[in-house]
């Protein structure tokens, strides 16, 4: 890529500027919360107004950090992708970031340092292994994939062991207790279940013992579980092959394949162990085949990283019908802040400053998706599924100033979450409740772990 040809000095300058701007925005965010805390004190505790200014400041700052600290929810990012993509991926979780541009797709955008700085308090680490890229001598592709996942799981447990502010939660109630105590919650998810669960021991090892809490049964291609969602773009078509066979329906290209008997059986066995099924990447027919199974277990619909099909046009985007189902029942949606997923979005003037019209892409397009989904299903049911280090580009530098690092460098890494949130709130002209999103996610996870099947 052209952006990767810049010298090391320029790379460092860009990243440092972005991080410096991020720190400035965090200071602004905390100052805003300091003012809010003082107003809360004034309205609820009138008697405290007689206290001296020093005592008032101590109380306000205490409330600011204990009640109003950022609590971002990240539903889908790949912390350990070097283990899943092998030699074609640059960087790893325990070293410096390799991505230096929003366009970077196969370079690390998350590591231990940036995760700590991100403000994320619920982090879903997506485990993934490409069969052809992790193949090990003497092992079948299935065993090679499992060995890759074991290494990723060990890294997750090592990180949590070295950072006591985190807990790797295996169930929702454990996570709720830890969150109430101020802990950060680390969850494991599995993206692509083909060939993973061949024996009862596989369920014991990866679900019961390792604690994988969320599973996406179908990923980029049709597999033994069923049909994958059609994805737009020549690169995706060549990579996924199945894109050459589709049907047109309601103005979108659709994969006619649904769940296989093996896929239905796997979903039932996973739900019996309390696993939350992620419907992202499933064809509509596969989702429709899975719905009766999910309903029988009382599972909310979960789409960890998606965008509106209304704009994306093809099956990979979430359909109006499934959004309406979430509105009437329960469910949770993660939005991908990526130009690839926000393509063709028509941005309303209310989210696009007059001097930037017409707005195309960027945080303005993200605001359009966020507003439409939040208005339909409730804003506490929408978070980010950013897919950092997941083989996609992210948001380009903002054309309309947001007074954050997004103006200079766009969205590159997870430590810009506070900037992304501030920019989004500025475009929406609305403050989003991070605690509300976190508590709603944990509550719905608890519902998903109903194992009675009644």
N, C-alpha and C positions, 0 to 999 in steps of 0.2 A: 504493500500500500504506500501511496505517496507520503502520507503523514508519518510513516515509520522510518523514513529516510532522514529525518532531522537528526542533528548531532546530539550526543548525550547531554551537552550543556543546555541546549534548548529544551530537551525533554524535562530535565530537572527543574528548569525555570518555570515551565508550564505547570508542573505538578505542585511546586512550592506555592506559586501564585494561587492555584486553585485551593490548596489547603489553607493558605492564609485568609482567603476570602471566606472559606467555610468557617474558620474560627470567628471572624467578624460577625457572621450571620448567627452563630451560636450565642455570642454575647448579646446581639440584638434580641434574640429569642428569649434569653434569660431575663433581660431587662424588662421586656414586655410582661413576663410572668411575675417579676418583682412588683410591677405596678398593679397587676391583677390581684396579687396577694395582699397588698396594702388596702385595695378597695374592699376585699373580702373581710379583712380585719375591721375596717371602718363600719361596714354594714352589719356585721354579726356581733361584734364585741365593742359596743360604744364606750364602755368603761375604759378600754385600753387606750383611748385617745388622751387620757390624762397622763399616760406614761411618758417618760422622756424620749427624745428622738432616738437615742442609742438603743434603748430596749425595743422600740418599735422596729428598728431596722433588723435587729437580731431575729425577732419573731417572724418578720416578713420573709427574710432570706431562708429561714428554716422551713416555712410553709412552702416557699417556692420550690425547694429541692425535694421535699418529702411528698408533696401532692401534685406537682406540675412538671416533673422531669419528663423529657421526651420518652416515649414508649413505643417506638416504631415497630410495626409488624412486617416482617419480610417472609413471604410465603414460599419462595422458590429461588434459591441461588446455589451455585456449585462451588463449595469451598475447596474441594479436593479434586478438581477436574484433571490435573496432571496425571492422576492415577487412572482416570477413566478414558483419556484420549491419547495417552502415551506420548510419543515423540513429537507429534504435530502441535502439542500445546506447550506454550511458553510460560514458565513460572509455577510456583506452588504456594501453599498456604503458609509456610513457615519462612518465606523469604520476601524480598521486596516485590512490589507489583511490577509486572512487565507491560501492562497496557498503558499507553501514553496518549491515546486518542479515543474519542467516543466511537470511532469506526472499528477499533480493534475487536476481533471476534474470537481469536484463539490465543489470547494472552490473559494472564491473571488480572482480575478486577476486584479481588477480595483476598485478604490475608488476615493473619491474627491481629496485626496492628490496626488495619482499617476497620475491621469488625468491632474492635474495642472503641474506636472513635465514632462509630456510626450512629449511636443512640438507639440502635435496634435492641429491643428487649424480648422479642419472640423471633427466633431465627430458625427457619426450616432449611436444613442442609440437604440438598438433593443429591443422592448418590446415583452415579451413572457410570456405565462401562461399555464402550463400543467393542463388540466381539472381535472385530478384525484388528483393532488397534491395541488390544491388551492381551492378545494371544501369547501364551508362554510355551516354551519347548516342553514337550512331554505331557501337556495338558490339553484336554478337549476345549472347545470354545466355551462351553458351559462352565467348566471348572475354572477356566481363565477369568471369566467374568466374575465368578464368586470370589476368587482370590483377590481380584481388584477391589471388590466391595469390602472385603475383610480389611484390607489395608486402609481404605477410607474410613471405615468405622473405628479402627484403632486410632487414627488421627483425631477423630472427633472426641473420643474418650480421653485421649492424652491432653487435648486442649482444655477440656472442662476440668480435668484434674489439676492442671496448672493455673487455672483461673477460677478461684472459688466463688466469684460473683455469678458464675454460670451454673446451671444444673441441666443435665441431659435427661429430659423427662420422657418416661415411657408411657405415661397415661395422663389424662386430663386433670384428674383430681390432684395428683402430685404436682402438676404444673400450676394449678390454681393456688395451691398453698404456697408454693415457692414464689409465685408472682406477688401474692399479697405481702410476702416478707421482703419484697424489694429485689428478689433474684432475677437474673436474666434466664430465659428459657431457650434451650437448644433442642430441636427436634430433628429426627432423621426421617427422610422420605426416600422412596425408591422410584426412579423414573425408568419404566420399562421392566416388566416382570417375565418376559419370555425366557424360558429355560431356567428360571430361578428356583422354582419350587417343585422339584421332581420327587421329593420324598418327605415323609413327616419330619425327618431330622432338619430339613431346610427351614421349615416353619419354626421349629424350636430355636435353631441357631439365629436366624435373621429377624424373626418377629419377637419371640418370647425373651430371648437372651440379649440380642443386640438392641432391641427396642425400636425397630422401624415402625413408625406410627402412621405414615401415609404412603400409599402405593398408587402409582399411575400404571395400570396394567398394560396399556398400549402406548407406544411412543411414536416414532416417526414413520414406521412402516407397518403394514399388515403383519400380524404374527399369529401364533397359535391361539391367542386369546380372542382375536377379532380384527375389525377394520380400523385403520387410523384415519384421522381427519385430513382432508385435502388441504395442502398448504400452497400458497401462491409463490411465484418466482421460479426462474429457470434453475437457480442453484438448488432450491428445495426439490424441484421436479427430478433433476438428475440424481440427487442423493437418495431420494425416497422411492424412486421407480414407480411406485403405485400411483403416482400422480398422472400417469399416462392412461389410466383407466378410471373414468369418472362419469357422472351424469349431472345434467343441469337441473336444479330444483330451486324455485324461488329466487332466481337470479344469482345463485352461487353454485360452484362446482362441488359435487358431493361424491363421497366414496359409498358405493351401494352395499358394501360388506358390513355386516353387523357382528355381534358376539358369536363365538363358536361355543359348542357345549363345554369345551375345556375352559373357555374364558368365563362362562357363567359359574362353573364349578369352582374355579380359582377365586372369584369374587366372593362367593358364599363362604369359602374356607377362610379367606382373609377377614371378612366381617365377623365371623365366629370368634376370631381372636382379637377383635376390637380395632382392626385397622380401618382407617378412614380412606375411602376410595376416591382418588382424584380423577375426574372425568376429562381433564385437559388432554388434548391430542386424540380423543376418541371420535370416530365418525358419529354423525347424528344417529345412524341406525344402531350403532353399538351403545350409545347413551340410552336410546329408547329401550333397548333390550335389557339394559342394566337397571333402569328405573324401578320396575316392580320388585327387584331384589333389594334395592336400597330402601324402598318404602317399607318392605317387610321387616327390615332391621331398624327402621326409624332414622336412617342416616340422612343428614342434610346434603344437598348437592354441593360439591366442592370443585371449583375451577381455580387452580393455584396461579396460573399465568396465562392470561388471554387478553382479548380486546373485543370490541363490538363488531359483530359480523356486518352490521349495517354499513360500516365503512370499509372494513377489511375485505368484504365481499365473498370470501371463500369460507369453507367449512371450519377452518382452524379457529375462527372467531366465534364467540358465544352467541347463540341464536336468541331472537326475541322470545321464542317459546320457552326456552329453558330459563331465561331471566324471569319470565312471568311465573314460572313454577316456583322459583326461589321467592318471589314476592309473596305468593300465596302461602308458602310453607316456610321452609328454612333453607339456608344455604350461605355460601361465602365465596367471594370472587377476588382474585388477585389480578391487578392490571400490570402489563409489561410496559415500562417506559422506554420503548424502542421505536425508532423510525420505521422499522420493518413492519411492526404491528399497527402503527398509527397511520399508515399510508392511506391516502385518499380521504382523510377526515376533513369534513367541511366544518370549520370553526365559526361559531356564532360570534357576532360582534361584541357581545358582553364579555367574552373571554379573550378578545383580541384588541389591544390598544389601537386607537384610531391611526396612529402614525405607523403602524405595522401592517395594516390591512392590504390585501388578504393574508391571513395567517395560514401557513402550511407546515404541519409537523410541529416538533418541539413541545415545550411544556403547554402551549396553548391547545394543541391537539389532545394532549393527555388530559387537560382540564375538561375538554368536551366529553371524552369517554367517561371520566370520573363523575362528572355531573349527571350525565344521562343514566348511568348505572346506579349511582347513589340515590337519585330521585326515584328510581323505580323500586329498588330493593331496600333502601336505607343506607345512609353513609357509614354506619358502624359495621356494615357487612362488606365493605370494600377496603382493600389494602393494596400493597404492592407485591407483585411476584416478579421481581426485577430480572431474574435469570442472569445475574452477574456470572461471568466466566462460563456462560452457557452456549457460546458459539454464535452470538448475535451482537449487532451494534446497538448503541443506546441513543440518547438524545443529543442532537447536534447543538452547538452553541446557540444560545437564545438570540433571536433577531431583535426582540423587544426586551429591554433591560429588566432584569429581575433583582438586581443588586446582590447577586450570589455568584458563586464560582461557575454556575451554568452559563453566565454571560461570556466568559472567556474561553472555557474549554469544553462546554457541554457536560453531559453525564458520563463519567468514566468509571468511577469506583464506588463502593458501598459507603465510604465515609462521607459521601455527599448527600446522604439521606436527609439530613436536616435542611440543606439547601433546596433539595427537591421538594420537600414538604412546604417550605416557606414560599417557594415560587408557585406551587400549586394553589396554596391558600390565597396568594395575591391575585392570581387569575380568577379563582372562584369567588373572591371577596367573601370568604367564609372560613372560620376556624374549624378545623377537623379534630375531633376528639380521639387522640391516640389511645388513651386508656379505654375509651368506649370500644374501639376496634379490637384491642387486645382482649378485653373481657368477653366480648361477643365471640371472638374466635375460640377462646378456651371453653365457653359454654357450649358452642356447637360441636367442638371436639368431644366433649363429654357425652353429648347426644349420640355422636357417631359410634361411641364405644358401648352402646347398648347391645348386649350379646344375646338377649332373650329370643330375638326373632319373632316376638309376639306383636 
